[in-house]
């Protein structure tokens, strides 16, 4: 049988928490006809500005072909446009259209409701500590791993 100390695994708790957050956000978004992935596309574009399609796929941690279907629907609905990159016309840049503004307002409201649910029962100090600790974990994992050399 497979054994692992899940109760002691920071990765396990981070992933379980992230999945619960994503599930709750999906439930909030569904009545508005928006998926988590569509919200993620608009979120990255709101945060970073226009992005190349391959950059967006990397930020979302999905394969570029998977992103294509999401973008197809969003483009069909008028939320985004794909424009040729001036430096490399083979690349497509994703640009937010005005039609996405109303959708983004709904996404942001859903996100705020889920965020409030997620921190219920936590003090302001605990929330700040949580943010600081998760930032530290992210920073630690962004650094190159030190590989011990065998003697």
DAQUI-V33004 format. One record per residue. PSI is psi in radians with two decimals (* if undefined). Layout:
psi={PSI & PSI}
This chain:
psi={2.55 & 2.30 & 2.49 & 2.56 & 1.17 & -0.66 & -0.43 & 0.00 & 1.97 & -0.72 & -0.75 & -0.86 & -0.65 & -0.76 & -0.78 & -0.74 & -0.76 & -0.70 & -0.68 & -0.72 & -0.80 & -0.75 & -0.79 & -0.70 & -0.71 & -0.73 & -0.68 & -0.65 & -0.54 & -0.79 & -0.30 & 0.04 & 0.48 & 2.43 & 2.84 & -0.77 & -0.67 & -0.72 & -0.67 & -0.74 & -0.92 & -0.60 & -0.83 & -0.68 & -0.61 & -0.67 & -0.76 & -0.29 & -2.97 & 2.53 & 2.65 & 2.60 & -0.72 & -0.58 & -0.75 & -0.76 & -0.73 & -0.76 & -0.61 & -0.12 & 0.78 & 2.82 & 2.50 & -0.72 & -0.55 & -0.69 & -0.57 & -0.82 & -0.69 & -0.82 & -0.62 & -0.84 & -0.75 & -0.64 & -0.74 & -0.69 & -0.03 & 0.22 & -0.58 & 2.88 & 2.63 & 2.20 & 2.59 & 2.44 & 2.25 & -0.61 & -0.48 & 1.72 & -0.19 & -0.43 & 2.56 & 2.36 & 2.50 & 2.21 & 2.40 & 2.37 & 2.83 & -0.59 & -0.37 & -0.26 & -0.79 & -0.71 & -0.74 & -0.67 & -0.73 & -0.75 & -0.80 & -0.71 & -0.74 & -0.77 & -0.72 & -0.65 & -0.77 & -0.72 & -0.73 & -0.75 & -0.69 & -0.53 & 0.21 & 2.35 & -0.05 & 2.48 & 2.89 & -0.69 & -0.71 & -0.68 & -0.79 & -0.70 & -0.77 & -0.84 & -0.77 & -0.76 & -0.73 & -0.69 & -0.71 & -0.76 & -0.81 & -0.79 & -0.82 & -0.71 & -0.24 & -0.40 & 2.55 & 2.43 & 2.41 & 2.13 & 2.15 & 2.34 & 2.36 & 2.52 & *}
